[in-house]
Amino acid sequence: MGSLWMLVAGFLFGCMGVLVKLAAADFSSTELVFYRSLFGLLTIFVIVKARRLPLTTPYWPRHIWRGLTGIGSLVMFYYCITRLPLALAVTLNYTSPLFLALFTTIALRERLHWPLAVSVALGFVGVILLLQPTLAHDQWRDALIGLASGFFAGLAYLNIKQLGMLGEPDWRVVLYFTLISTVITGAWMAFDTFHAVTPENFILLLGIGITSTIAQLALTRAHHTGNTLVVGALAYSTVVFASLWGIILWGETLTLTAWLGMVLIVVSGLLSLKTKPIPVVE
């Protein structure tokens, strides 16, 4: 089932989060986004050239729009990680499946299937219980930026879905996204602080690029071949995988409420897989 590719993406995004946390001691958020994009671009470009895949596309405007919404979401998310509690930043970013459900109903004229919509909402409740975010009185502006990151991520996923409907292959969608992201963040870095790359942190940067690129390929395949709301519900698996990595690598502990949230996320994914969407009758 195509939607299950989102579980692969969720696991790899969780692995990428571990590498980002380790590399954050040496690099700014802008640098991390740049290196993630650069190494991702090189990785997918090598694959494309080795397989002699065609690079030309008649859908440049939509690729550019997907790139801009994607990089906008990513930069705002990384910004919020530096300004807000991590749990709150992640929770706000993971409003994207809720926005995506709204966008697909409006833009793609998909019938809103209530059991699937409930699964997505249940997953979001699980994220809140797991991360237990808190908001100080002076953090409302940053919180709105975090919410905007979820909004733009939802738009980016909608664009991925539309590109798939147009017949664009997964690798081409990811290639142009990493290209646009590399160019924009590279220009941004010209006005930002640059930190030296050592043999030790180079491995981390390379790992971030590779895991994020494969995750993007899996995510794109999920949106191209799976049901939008099922993919949205399974997207919450990233939070579960990241939490498990925290327990394994850093000895983090979870409260009973957090474990309940994790169970709700899993139940949300299982319900979404067992629920069949109703086809739209024209």
Steps between C-alpha positions, in 0.01 A plus 500: 500500500641833392417680825738271693794683343422771756614262776835465324517880475404537866778266614762676286385846609535378858858390423566836336374675814762316706777612263368859499502507880861379503611745230321799657794541738721604206264666249218754485153400384556669162822307449329174588223563246761592238715190553193280519391636162848498343589141589148393411533667160834330435359163604195512277700653212747209506209255486339690214820517295586134565159390376495763223162631603360806318523830688270710285148573619207699360381583853763750616254741667355226719846370591603852599186544709562165669859605569405839645229361727724216611803716581274757666358235729843355573665832584213606726508162675875520561456858622233393749724221629748770606234727656238266646503184709571210264172327584300811412691561176443140385131504596434821306684367194296181515178689442590445132279188456202701629569777249558241227159345566343844454703581187421172323130545573505849345765482226464139385126482573551181696206402717588540868484146637412549865643174642837585339474861617439374854810279468711801407357706787555210740864484393540871571352457847753223550783735400381757757484238776840358406685830475294692759588844359488815712482862386629800693313831478779661292520219241183562304678653198739206474209260549319659204814448291496135609136472396594658167764230453223240523285703258775519238591134551138416421525706181826325408338157543205614289746601226668160523161334454420721200839433337433128539162543331682671212729199461819648646725223641597502868871556438440808283279662765770444764781610267347839425400553862856443622632721218273792590569453871878493444497817294282697745678392818839534330424863421374545856826365640692776323355736763526261794773354720697217342643222718785273396426148380721238666538129409288414805203727436522438125374146567201645683423742216531223243268280706245781524507544123467130421228417753295809414525429125389139529226612739386762247489235228288275723276790602451602137419141400246483784324818386509389135362149552316508834188659640565854618337468842655158568843646422421794729416268789814289444714816492468517879719187517800733475425629851484144634829398339671818622374439855628142493841621382501741793439214741767276342778755445450761772316304767197728480198391701133524406210566735187287501326779304776493239467124460123547458572754226728252326227236514250745348742574214538129428124446520450795266727340242332159531152652468601696191634183334178308570266781390411511134444844345174567319556571129366826367211455259491764228 
